[in-house]
Each structure stands twice: as C-alpha cells, then as structure tokens.
Amino acid sequence: MPLHWFEKVVRGTSRNLYKAGEQLGLFPSPSPVRATPSRKKHTVLPSSEAPSVDTQQRHKKHARTSRRIKSDPQLARIWESLINEYFPEETQLREYRVVWSKRRQLRTLASCNIDSLRVRVAQELNHPKHLHWLSPLLYHEMCHAVLGDSIRQKGERTRWHGPEFRALEKRHPQISSFDQWIHSGGWSSAVRSHRAREAHAKRKAQ
C-alpha cells in the first residue's frame, strides 16, 4: 500500500477527530474578534482642569436619556433637600434621577451612575421602618456624584471611598450612625424582612 495513501487516511481521521472534539467543546473553534464590554475606568482629572469636550458631550447625552425617567417622588424630595443644604452650587445634581431598584438586592444599598445621572436605591429600604436612613444613604451617593471623575486614584485602582470622599461624607450628621446600623446587622434584617413580606404577599395572592 502506497505511503501517501496512508498519510491521507491519517490526516482525514485527525480532521474528523478534531471536528468531533469541537462539537464536544474540547477544541473551541476560534470566534470573530470583537470588543467586549468592560467596566468604565474613570479618568482622573486635576481639580483645576475642566472636563474634556467628549466628557461634556457624554454627560449631556446621558442627561437627555435620564430626563425621560421619572424620579420617585419621595426620593426626589430627599435628594432635592440635600442639594439645597449641602451642594446648592452643584447644578448638575438636579439632573439626576433617583429611583428604587427593580432588582432584589443583597449587598448593594444604593448605586450612583455618574454617566447616566441616575441613583438607584435598594427596594428593601422602601418601608416606613427604614425611611429615616434614606437621607444619609442618598447623601453618600451624592458625594460620589459631586466628586465624579475627579476622584483620585492610587496606582491603577480608583479609591472611591478615599480620604477626600470620607472628608466630604462626614458633613452629614447621620453618616456615623448609619454605618453603625449597617455593620450591626440592620441592613441584613431589612433584607430578611423584605423577603418575608414578598413571600407573604405571594401566598396571599394564590
């Protein structure tokens, strides 16, 4: 039997085995190169430097989108009162929309997106027992909104809760007691109570 015929058989078998392996996930086939979304890394700007034109345009675009979303009336009142008391000169804060999160939360009490100009608050706190904590919580997120892209970095890691942030946060008189409430199990209790109310409402609806 000619040697070249044997080589063709071996090569053909190898190709079949490789295709079979691809189907089983052993040899993943190469996929087209494409950009993958990643978390935005905020560029640090000196305090004396104005935002770039691109940054301003991006904020304006997100602001237009944000205006189509209505703030929760209760959260909006607290947000507005905090602006008037602590940051009346920060006009951009009035562009923010403050809403209750639609997702169930376990670790995140609130979040601030400085690009979309939106603050989300965990729905687990939407209960009369916890409403008095909304002021320090929203103030915490407002500090993020005020510092924004100017927050300083240490190496490659952004220090969102660094000395500059903590100094600003201390201006609110309830921050210390709010932190104590969280670390003493208050937030965990709020989550459990919210889950129990959801389960009770579900049983009642059946």
C-alpha positions as CSV (number, residue, x, y, z in Angstrom):
1,M,0.0,0.0,0.0
2,P,1.5,3.4,-1.0
3,L,2.6,5.5,1.9
4,H,0.9,8.7,0.6
5,W,-2.5,6.8,0.8
6,F,-1.9,6.0,4.5
7,E,-1.0,9.7,5.2
8,K,-4.3,10.8,3.6
9,V,-6.2,8.4,5.9
10,V,-4.4,9.6,9.0
11,R,-4.9,13.2,8.1
12,G,-8.6,12.7,7.3
13,T,-9.1,10.8,10.6
14,S,-7.3,13.6,12.5
15,R,-9.6,16.2,10.9
16,N,-12.7,14.1,11.8
17,L,-11.5,13.7,15.4
18,Y,-10.8,17.5,15.7
19,K,-14.3,18.3,14.4
20,A,-15.8,15.8,16.9
21,G,-13.8,17.4,19.6
22,E,-15.1,20.8,18.6
23,Q,-18.6,19.6,18.9
24,L,-17.9,18.2,22.4
25,G,-16.3,21.5,23.4
26,L,-12.8,20.1,23.7
27,F,-11.4,22.3,21.0
28,P,-13.4,25.5,20.9
29,S,-13.5,27.0,17.4
30,P,-12.0,30.5,17.1
31,S,-14.6,33.2,17.3
32,P,-14.5,36.5,15.5
33,V,-12.6,39.2,17.2
34,R,-15.0,41.8,18.8
35,A,-14.9,44.3,21.5
36,T,-16.2,43.1,24.8
37,P,-17.9,45.4,27.3
38,S,-15.9,46.3,30.4
39,R,-16.4,48.4,33.4
40,K,-15.7,52.0,32.7
41,K,-12.5,53.3,34.3
42,H,-12.9,56.9,35.2
43,T,-10.1,59.2,34.1
44,V,-8.6,61.3,36.8
45,L,-8.5,65.0,36.2
46,P,-6.7,67.6,38.2
47,S,-9.2,69.7,40.2
48,S,-8.3,72.8,38.2
49,E,-8.9,71.1,34.9
50,A,-12.3,71.3,33.2
51,P,-13.9,68.1,31.8
52,S,-13.0,67.4,28.2
53,V,-15.4,68.1,25.4
54,D,-16.0,64.4,25.0
55,T,-16.9,64.1,28.7
56,Q,-19.3,67.0,28.5
57,Q,-21.0,65.6,25.4
58,R,-21.3,62.2,27.0
59,H,-22.9,63.7,30.1
60,K,-25.3,65.8,28.0
61,K,-26.3,62.6,26.1
62,H,-27.0,60.6,29.2
63,A,-28.7,63.6,30.8
64,R,-31.2,63.7,27.9
65,T,-31.9,60.0,28.4
66,S,-32.2,60.4,32.2
67,R,-34.8,63.1,31.8
68,R,-37.2,60.5,30.2
69,I,-37.0,58.6,33.5
70,K,-39.1,59.9,36.4
71,S,-37.7,60.0,39.8
72,D,-39.6,58.5,42.7
73,P,-41.4,61.5,44.4
74,Q,-40.3,60.6,47.9
75,L,-36.6,60.0,46.9
76,A,-36.6,63.1,44.8
77,R,-37.7,65.3,47.7
78,I,-34.9,64.0,49.9
79,W,-32.4,64.4,47.1
80,E,-33.5,68.0,46.4
81,S,-33.3,68.9,50.1
82,L,-29.8,67.5,50.3
83,I,-28.7,69.6,47.3
84,N,-30.1,72.7,48.8
85,E,-28.5,72.1,52.2
86,Y,-25.0,70.8,51.1
87,F,-24.3,71.5,47.4
88,P,-26.5,74.4,46.1
89,E,-23.8,75.3,43.7
90,E,-23.7,71.9,42.0
91,T,-26.3,72.4,39.4
92,Q,-25.7,69.1,37.7
93,L,-27.0,67.3,40.7
94,R,-30.5,68.5,39.8
95,E,-30.2,66.5,36.5
96,Y,-30.0,63.2,38.4
97,R,-33.0,60.8,38.6
98,V,-33.4,58.9,41.8
99,V,-35.4,55.7,41.7
100,W,-36.0,52.5,43.5
101,S,-34.1,49.5,42.2
102,K,-36.2,46.9,40.4
103,R,-33.9,44.1,41.3
104,R,-33.7,42.4,44.7
105,Q,-30.6,43.4,46.5
106,L,-28.4,41.6,49.0
107,R,-25.2,43.6,49.3
108,T,-25.9,46.9,47.5
109,L,-27.9,49.5,49.3
110,A,-27.7,52.1,46.5
111,S,-25.6,52.9,43.5
112,C,-24.7,56.1,41.6
113,N,-24.0,56.2,37.9
114,I,-22.3,59.4,37.0
115,D,-22.6,58.8,33.3
116,S,-26.4,58.2,33.1
117,L,-27.0,60.6,36.0
118,R,-29.0,58.1,37.9
119,V,-29.1,56.9,41.5
120,R,-30.8,53.6,42.4
121,V,-31.9,52.7,45.9
122,A,-32.5,49.2,47.1
123,Q,-36.2,48.4,47.3
124,E,-35.6,46.6,50.6
125,L,-35.4,50.0,52.2
126,N,-38.8,51.1,50.9
127,H,-40.5,50.6,54.3
128,P,-41.6,53.0,57.0
129,K,-39.2,51.4,59.4
130,H,-36.1,52.3,57.3
131,L,-37.1,55.5,55.6
132,H,-35.1,57.7,58.1
133,W,-31.9,56.1,56.7
134,L,-32.6,57.4,53.2
135,S,-31.1,60.8,53.9
136,P,-27.5,59.6,54.8
137,L,-27.7,57.0,52.1
138,L,-28.6,59.4,49.4
139,Y,-26.0,61.9,50.7
140,H,-23.4,59.1,50.4
141,E,-24.3,58.6,46.7
142,M,-24.4,62.4,46.2
143,C,-20.8,62.6,47.4
144,H,-19.9,60.2,44.6
145,A,-21.9,62.4,42.1
146,V,-20.1,65.5,43.3
147,L,-16.6,64.0,43.1
148,G,-17.3,62.1,39.9
149,D,-14.3,61.8,37.6
150,S,-12.1,64.0,39.8
151,I,-11.8,61.2,42.4
152,R,-8.1,60.5,43.0
153,Q,-6.6,57.1,42.1
154,K,-3.9,55.2,43.8
155,G,-2.0,53.3,41.1
156,E,-4.5,51.6,38.8
157,R,-7.2,51.3,41.5
158,T,-9.8,54.0,42.0
159,R,-10.2,54.9,45.6
160,W,-13.9,55.6,45.6
161,H,-14.0,55.9,49.4
162,G,-10.6,57.5,50.0
163,P,-9.8,60.4,52.3
164,E,-11.3,63.0,50.0
165,F,-14.6,61.2,49.9
166,R,-14.7,60.5,53.7
167,A,-14.0,64.1,54.5
168,L,-16.9,65.2,52.3
169,E,-19.2,62.4,53.7
170,K,-18.6,63.5,57.3
171,R,-20.6,66.6,56.8
172,H,-23.8,64.7,57.2
173,P,-24.6,64.2,60.9
174,Q,-26.2,60.7,60.4
175,I,-23.4,59.0,58.5
176,S,-21.8,57.6,61.6
177,S,-25.0,56.1,63.0
178,F,-25.9,54.9,59.5
179,D,-22.6,53.0,59.2
180,Q,-23.2,51.5,62.7
181,W,-26.7,50.4,61.7
182,I,-25.3,48.6,58.6
183,H,-22.5,46.8,60.5
184,S,-24.7,45.8,63.4
185,G,-27.0,43.8,61.1
186,G,-29.6,46.5,60.3
187,W,-29.3,46.0,56.6
188,S,-29.4,42.2,56.8
189,S,-32.5,42.5,58.9
190,A,-34.1,44.8,56.3
191,V,-33.4,42.2,53.5
192,R,-34.9,39.4,55.5
193,S,-38.0,41.4,56.4
194,H,-38.5,42.4,52.7
195,R,-38.2,38.7,51.6
196,A,-40.7,37.7,54.3
197,R,-43.2,40.4,53.1
198,E,-42.7,39.3,49.5
199,A,-43.4,35.6,50.4
200,H,-46.5,36.7,52.4
201,A,-47.9,38.7,49.5
202,K,-47.2,35.8,47.2
203,R,-49.1,33.4,49.4
204,K,-52.0,35.8,49.8
205,A,-52.3,36.2,46.1
206,Q,-52.6,32.5,45.5
